């Protein structure tokens, strides 16, 4: 089920996204990256927490999903209009450069279509059709492989930032239309209606979820915008940061896939007042093994990877990427505990954690970016993610009476030590090309969790059964 994503998304990352960055260069791509991040901050108005509230409230309640769908879709469309007006107004005030304003309509369109696409996909999980949801999760990237791939490899002229952004918009739009078509055919769902009374009640219930999303966006997306605003280098630092961040974000899809699958499972268990301990431990064992492997390999092979992937790579790329890959481990763990807290709708304290996270992130960005540029933004991300995940773990243990398993903690530490030791010894004593050493390291490190008992085949089958 997850296999399709593990095939399509690496192809997209390596064959499309990285090649676009190489052809456009850090400045042009940095313009798009910083603008996209800034517009993303206004998702608070675009989604208003409806998607997560919807999933948490309606999972498994098929008849209720059908009764409210048309009103909630109508609410989403109204919010899309509100979002467009607010973003256009703010961006026309902030941005004077034409290079940003030319991209703005397409970036707004991408955000709207992507929000609707995610909303449509969430219904597949709620109906229990996880395979279909997984297939659709890779559809927009598959379409981009064809559209942007044509511009990169078969078009006579070099790709421009304008043509890339338009292809991005078109890909998400096609995927969105396809998802709603399947909802209509499979569940007879797609109809639209609007009711002010339903809209007001919906917003009042989804508002805590919207705050979670807003606070998360304010500490995860402001760094790109602040790099463009605080460093006068025509978005070069933003482009350098984007080179590592896009890889970091791509790997985050593993965490997002876990979260998308776990949210309805946690919601179902909580609604029936059943223990979530077993599911948390099962998911955590698997997530820690994957996240630790990726983080450690990324950090220890940072120079080789950046030079191999990016034509303009230098030490700035390496340092920024290393901090981001260290952050990757924390955000993966955060996907488990954050999803559990969201499913339990225990959002007031959750939002308080994010408020403190925003204060930490913004303060560190203002302090570090002017001096350290892209590396400073990545350092701020690392510190913020560490604080947020530690706070989430404490909150989750408090709310759901989770049991502490010291043996699992020791195994995780041993796993990290083994992976570091394996990579260190192979790099020191094997006189081979770094790609061979990296591949051998990845294979051996992937086996270690099974050897030390961190992951068992039973763990994976249990997760599939629970799903």
Secondary structure, 3 states (H helix, E strand, C coil): CCHHHHHHHHHHHHHHHHHHHHHHHHHHHHHHHHHHHHHHCCHHHHHCCHHHHHHHHHCCCHHHHHHHHHHHHHHHHHHHHHHHHHHHHHHHHHCCCHHHHHHHHHHHHHHHHHHHHHHHHHHHHHCCCHHHHHHHHCHHHHHHHHHHHHHHHCCCCCCCHHHHHHHHHHHHHHHHHHHHHHHHHHHCCCCCCCCHHHHHHHHHHHHHHHHHHHHHHHHHCHHHHHHHHHCCCCCHHHHHHHHHHHHHHHHHHHHHHHHHHHHHHHHHHHHCCCCCHHHHHHHHHHHHHHHHHHHHHHHHCHHHHHHHHCCCCCHHHHHHHHHHHHHHHHHHHHHHHHHHHHHCCCHHHHHHHHHHHHHHHHHHHHHHHHHHCHHHHHHHHHHHHHHHHHHHHHHHHHHHCCCCCHHHHHHHHHHHHHHHHHHHHHHHHCCCCHHHHHHHHHHHHHHHHHHCCCCCHHHHHHHHHHC
